[in-house]
């Protein structure tokens, strides 16, 4: 009788031990699953930010009236893995002080960009004559072109290398862009992506419309 009771006790303890072990395994499995999920989520977000896109804020008035300071844009990093920037794309690139600028592509690799005293832009492709750029994006305070990088307006021109782009802000009188030595022309590898979509404010949510 005592042997049977002892046997039952041993069996009960074994069952409890097995149940405890199983529970511990389940807990460990849940913890491991959670850790793996968090790692996957972090890696996924990093890959999205690195290769696909991210939120980009607009700071300052240099892209008025197309973009306003405080706007939040979706930066498309994916497209430029397969094609080069095109004229009038709105692009984002870093500058030496660590900031990121948002500007519009005006001149393409190999071209010569000439800006007259009145702000008119002429583009010259290799072995071609200068042609006036039909620029519908320029905005001038008080309707008058004032180069913010010079005390007086004089005609200037820049000849781009085969991997360089000339960029300008739409608000030409206040934009720090390729006209300024501290920004200069932008190498292809520095261009992170382009913006075509506004995600904030909600009242202006949607595709960035052309003029």
HELIX and SHEET records of a PDB file:
HELIX    1   1 UNK A    2  UNK A   47  1                                  46    
HELIX    2   2 UNK A   48  UNK A   52  3                                   5    
HELIX    3   3 UNK A   79  UNK A   81  5                                   3    
HELIX    4   4 UNK A  141  UNK A  143  5                                   3    
HELIX    5   5 UNK A  188  UNK A  190  5                                   3    
HELIX    6   6 UNK A  202  UNK A  204  5                                   3    
SHEET    1   A 7 UNK A  53  UNK A  57  0                                        
SHEET    2   A 7 UNK A  72  UNK A  76 -1                                        
SHEET    3   A 7 UNK A 191  UNK A 200 -1                                        
SHEET    4   A 7 UNK A  90  UNK A  94 -1                                        
SHEET    5   A 7 UNK A 100  UNK A 107 -1                                        
SHEET    6   A 7 UNK A 164  UNK A 168 -1                                        
SHEET    7   A 7 UNK A 186  UNK A 187 -1                                        
SHEET    1   B 4 UNK A  53  UNK A  57  0                                        
SHEET    2   B 4 UNK A  72  UNK A  76 -1                                        
SHEET    3   B 4 UNK A 191  UNK A 200 -1                                        
SHEET    4   B 4 UNK A 206  UNK A 207 -1                                        
SHEET    1   C 4 UNK A 131  UNK A 132  0                                        
SHEET    2   C 4 UNK A 121  UNK A 124 -1                                        
SHEET    3   C 4 UNK A 112  UNK A 115 -1                                        
SHEET    4   C 4 UNK A 156  UNK A 159 -1                                        
END                                                                             
